[in-house]
């Protein structure tokens, strides 16, 4: 059961002193009291767990709870902002008024955590714990986004590299190689590319030389590329860089690093509703234009499936707790100045089912 904090100190100690003074309840206890089954959890130690999306299907016929949005506000000089308000109201409802409640908040980037802004676990006696885990790696979702984003960035430059010196025949042999019996087959992503090109054929042997050339060459305009690499650190000297300086590379170009949570993949993680939806969204991301003015997508590069595999665990919300033992989902964190600035849809959907029609879900939004 949620617990009321006793003996609140005045003046209020620092956030980290308060967070470290409270022993977290076992996350299995938090999960059980929230209505989750053991098989719906993937434990990350004793204090946090991922929650499988199957719980949403199990509770599909259960009415939703009440949805409360804490929107963008200017924090006071003492720091009471969105997260502090969201967690504080959740604790008031759950630990003090005995209501079913769930907190849904964003996972912070390590950039602001190590910058002047600091962490985002709340403040004072309204925090998510363990605060250190919350503000750092948590369960690795942001690292997964970094890996997926940079895999796509590498695929872009690698494709341009190979197209710059290889013949259509060589590219065809690499992209659609024959199997040990000498037969070529198109994968589903290749069939989608053929459809995009207006080539109504499914047998690789039926393509003409002109159709093969169109299929194998994306002909990316380097000046149109909008996809940049990412890192979850404030490293200002990586904002603008020149790549391709190695002696064996075929070209140089100007690019740079963004912070990971500004990646389009983070926005997709927060907006997606299931794995199939995420696969579609990732494949449709536009990375730039061809020299003929056609948009080039991740699926054109053939990496949409690989991006999805890297993100397959990140799609599951992370279960944590407040200082007073009420449950919290910490999931996704797209920046509000370049994306929609809200935690994930799947976290909200699951929480609304878990609390039921008499319960409350609090979520925060914006800057």
C-alpha positions in Angstrom: 0.0 0.0 0.0 1.1 3.6 -0.5 2.7 5.1 2.6 2.4 8.6 3.9 5.8 10.2 4.6 6.3 11.0 8.3 8.4 13.6 10.0 8.8 16.0 7.1 11.7 18.3 7.8 11.8 22.1 7.8 13.7 23.6 6.2 13.3 21.0 3.5 16.6 19.1 2.8 18.0 18.8 -0.7 16.3 16.7 -3.3 19.0 14.0 -3.2 19.0 13.8 0.6 15.2 13.3 0.6 15.4 10.7 -2.3 18.1 8.7 -0.5 16.3 8.8 2.8 13.4 6.7 1.6 13.8 3.0 0.9 11.9 2.1 -2.3 9.3 -0.6 -2.0 9.9 -3.7 -4.1 8.8 -3.0 -7.6 6.9 -6.3 -7.6 4.8 -5.0 -4.7 4.1 -1.8 -6.6 3.1 -3.8 -9.7 0.9 -6.2 -7.8 -1.0 -3.4 -6.0 -1.4 -1.6 -9.4 -3.1 -4.7 -10.9 -0.2 -6.1 -12.9 0.5 -9.8 -13.3 4.0 -11.2 -12.7 4.3 -12.4 -16.3 3.6 -8.9 -17.5 6.8 -7.6 -15.9 10.4 -7.6 -17.0 12.4 -6.8 -13.9 15.4 -4.5 -13.9 16.6 -5.2 -10.4 14.4 -4.6 -7.3 13.4 -1.0 -8.1 12.2 -0.8 -11.7 10.6 -3.0 -14.4 9.3 -2.9 -17.9 5.7 -3.6 -18.5 4.6 -5.7 -21.5 2.0 -4.2 -23.8 -0.1 -7.4 -23.4 -1.6 -5.9 -20.2 -3.5 -3.5 -22.4 -5.1 -6.3 -24.3 -5.9 -8.2 -21.0 -7.8 -5.1 -19.8 -9.2 -4.0 -23.1 -12.8 -4.2 -21.9 -12.2 -2.4 -18.6 -13.3 1.3 -18.6 -10.7 4.0 -18.6 -9.9 6.1 -15.6 -9.9 9.9 -15.4 -7.2 11.7 -17.3 -5.5 14.7 -15.8 -2.9 16.7 -17.8 -0.4 19.0 -16.0 0.7 21.3 -18.7 3.5 23.8 -19.2 4.0 26.1 -16.3 6.8 28.4 -15.2 8.5 26.9 -12.1 8.7 29.1 -9.0 12.1 30.1 -7.7 12.0 27.0 -5.4 11.5 24.7 -8.4 7.9 23.6 -8.3 7.2 22.8 -11.9 5.3 20.2 -13.9 6.9 17.1 -12.5 6.8 18.2 -8.9 3.1 19.2 -9.3 2.3 15.9 -11.1 4.0 13.7 -8.5 2.7 15.8 -5.6 -1.0 15.5 -6.7 -0.5 11.8 -7.5 0.8 11.2 -3.9 -2.0 13.3 -2.5 -4.6 11.2 -4.3 -3.0 7.8 -3.7 -1.2 8.0 -0.4 -3.5 10.5 1.4 -6.9 10.0 -0.1 -6.8 6.3 -0.9 -7.6 6.7 -4.6 -6.3 4.5 -7.4 -3.7 6.7 -9.2 -0.9 6.4 -11.7 1.7 9.0 -12.6 3.0 9.1 -16.2 6.1 11.3 -16.8 9.0 11.6 -19.2 12.4 10.1 -19.0 15.0 12.9 -18.8 18.0 13.3 -21.1 21.4 13.1 -19.6 22.2 16.4 -21.3 20.1 18.6 -19.0 20.8 16.3 -16.1 24.5 17.1 -16.2 23.9 20.7 -17.2 22.6 23.7 -15.3 18.9 22.4 -15.4 19.6 19.2 -13.5 17.4 16.1 -13.2 13.7 15.8 -13.7 12.5 13.4 -11.0 10.5 16.1 -9.3 11.6 18.0 -6.2 11.3 18.0 -2.4 8.9 15.4 -1.1 7.4 14.9 -4.5 9.9 12.8 -6.4 10.3 9.5 -8.4 12.7 7.1 -6.8 15.3 5.7 -7.2 16.2 9.3 -8.3 19.7 8.3 -9.6 18.4 5.5 -11.8 15.6 7.8 -13.1 17.9 10.5 -14.2 20.6 8.3 -15.7 20.4 5.1 -17.7 17.1 3.7 -16.3 16.5 0.6 -18.5 18.4 1.8 -21.6 15.6 3.3 -23.7 17.6 6.4 -24.7 20.6 4.3 -25.5 18.5 2.2 -27.8 17.3 5.4 -29.6 20.9 6.5 -29.9 21.9 3.1 -31.5 18.9 3.1 -33.9 19.4 6.8 -34.9 23.1 6.3 -35.6 22.6 3.0 -37.5 20.3 4.9 -39.9 22.9 7.7 -40.2 25.6 5.2 -41.0 23.4 3.5 -43.6 22.9 6.8 -45.4 26.6 7.5 -45.8 27.4 3.9 -46.6 24.8 3.8 -49.3 26.1 7.0 -50.9 29.6 5.6 -50.7 28.8 2.4 -52.6 26.6 4.1 -55.1 29.4 6.5 -55.9 31.7 3.9 -57.5 29.8 0.6 -58.0 28.0 -0.4 -61.2 24.3 -1.2 -61.2 25.2 -4.9 -61.6 27.4 -4.8 -58.5 24.8 -3.0 -56.4 22.1 -5.5 -57.6 24.3 -8.3 -56.5 24.7 -6.8 -53.0 21.1 -5.8 -52.5 19.4 -8.8 -54.0 22.0 -11.6 -54.0 21.1 -15.1 -55.2 20.8 -17.9 -52.7 22.8 -21.1 -52.7 20.5 -22.4 -55.5 21.0 -19.3 -57.6 17.5 -17.9 -57.0 16.9 -14.2 -56.1 13.9 -13.2 -53.9 12.6 -9.8 -52.9 12.1 -9.1 -49.2 8.9 -7.3 -48.2 10.7 -4.0 -47.8 12.1 -4.4 -51.4 8.6 -5.0 -52.7 7.4 -1.8 -51.0 10.2 0.1 -52.7 9.2 -1.4 -56.1 5.7 -0.3 -55.5 6.9 3.2 -54.6 8.8 3.3 -57.9 5.7 2.2 -59.8 7.3 -1.2 -60.8 4.6 -3.8 -60.7 6.8 -6.9 -60.5 7.6 -9.4 -57.8 10.1 -11.6 -59.5 13.7 -10.2 -59.5 14.3 -12.0 -62.8 11.6 -9.9 -64.5 13.2 -6.5 -64.0 14.7 -4.7 -66.9 18.2 -3.1 -66.8 16.5 0.3 -66.4 14.3 -0.9 -63.6 17.2 -2.5 -61.8 19.1 0.8 -62.0 16.1 2.7 -60.5 15.8 0.1 -57.8 19.4 0.0 -56.7 20.2 3.7 -56.8 18.7 6.0 -54.2 20.8 8.8 -55.7 20.6 10.8 -52.4 21.3 14.5 -52.7 23.9 15.1 -49.9 22.8 18.7 -49.5 19.3 17.6 -48.7 20.1 15.2 -45.9 18.3 16.2 -42.7 19.2 13.1 -40.6 22.0 13.8 -38.1 23.8 11.6 -35.6 22.9 11.9 -31.9 24.5 11.5 -28.5 22.8 11.9 -25.1 25.4 14.4 -23.8 25.8 18.2 -24.1 28.9 18.2 -26.3 28.8 21.6 -28.1 31.9 20.8 -30.3 29.9 18.0 -32.0 27.1 20.3 -33.2 28.9 20.9 -36.5 31.4 18.4 -37.9 32.9 17.2 -41.2 32.7 13.5 -41.9 34.4 11.4 -44.6 37.9 12.6 -43.9 39.4 9.1 -44.0 41.8 8.3 -46.9 39.5 5.5 -48.2 36.2 7.5 -48.1 34.7 8.8 -51.4 33.4 12.2 -50.2 33.2 14.6 -47.3 30.2 16.4 -46.1 29.1 18.7 -43.3 26.8 17.3 -40.6 26.6 17.2 -36.8 25.2 15.7 -33.7 21.9 16.5 -32.0 21.0 15.3 -28.5 19.3 11.9 -28.5 15.9 13.0 -27.2 15.6 15.4 -30.2 15.7 12.4 -32.6 12.6 11.7 -34.6 12.8 8.1 -33.2 12.1 9.5 -29.7 9.0 11.2 -31.0 7.9 8.0 -32.7 8.5 6.0 -29.4 6.2 8.4 -27.6 3.5 8.4 -30.3 3.4 4.7 -31.3 0.7 2.3 -30.1 2.3 -1.1 -30.8 5.3 -2.8 -32.4 3.7 -3.0 -35.8 2.8 0.7 -35.7 6.3 1.6 -34.6 7.8 -0.5 -37.5 5.7 1.4 -40.0 6.5 4.8 -38.6 10.3 4.0 -38.4 10.3 2.8 -42.0 8.5 6.0 -43.2 11.0 8.4 -41.7 12.3 10.8 -44.5 16.1 11.3 -44.3 16.5 13.6 -47.3 15.7 13.8 -51.0 17.0 12.2 -54.2 18.6 14.4 -56.8 15.4 14.1 -58.7 13.4 15.5 -55.8 11.9 12.3 -54.4 11.8 11.7 -50.6 14.2 9.0 -49.4 13.0 6.9 -46.4 14.5 4.5 -43.9 12.7 1.7 -45.7 14.3 2.8 -49.0 17.6 2.2 -47.3 16.3 -1.2 -46.1 16.9 -0.5 -42.4 13.4 -0.1 -41.0 13.3 -3.6 -39.6 16.7 -3.3 -38.0 15.6 0.0 -36.3 12.6 -1.8 -34.9 14.6 -4.7 -33.5 16.8 -2.2 -31.7 13.7 -0.5 -30.3 11.7 -3.7 -29.4 12.2 -3.4 -25.6 12.2 0.4 -25.5 8.5 0.4 -26.5 7.5 -1.1 -23.1 6.9 1.5 -20.4 9.1 1.6 -17.3 7.4 1.1 -13.9 8.8 3.0 -11.0 7.3 4.7 -7.8 6.9 7.9 -6.0 8.4 8.7 -2.6 5.1 7.7 -1.0 4.8 4.4 -3.0 2.3 5.3 -5.7 3.0 3.7 -9.1 4.6 5.7 -11.9 5.3 5.1 -15.6 8.5 6.7 -16.9 8.5 6.4 -20.6 9.9 8.5 -23.5 10.8 12.1 -23.5 10.6 14.0 -26.8 11.7 17.6 -26.4 8.7 20.0 -26.5 10.4 22.6 -28.7 10.9 20.3 -31.6 8.3 17.5 -30.9 5.1 17.2 -28.9 6.7 17.0 -25.5 4.8 14.3 -23.7 5.5 10.9 -22.3 4.3 7.9 -24.3 0.8 7.1 -25.5 1.2 3.4 -24.5 2.0 4.4 -20.9 -1.1 6.5 -20.7 -3.2 3.8 -22.2 -2.0 1.1 -19.8 -2.3 3.4 -16.8 -5.9 4.4 -17.7 -6.9 0.7 -17.8 -5.1 -0.2 -14.6 -6.7 2.5 -12.4 -10.2 1.8 -13.8 -13.2 4.1 -14.0 -12.8 5.4 -10.4 -9.1 6.1 -10.7 -6.9 8.9 -11.9 -3.9 9.1 -14.3 -1.8 12.2 -14.2 0.5 13.0 -17.1 2.7 16.1 -17.8 3.1 17.9 -21.1 5.1 20.7 -22.6 8.0 22.8 -21.4 
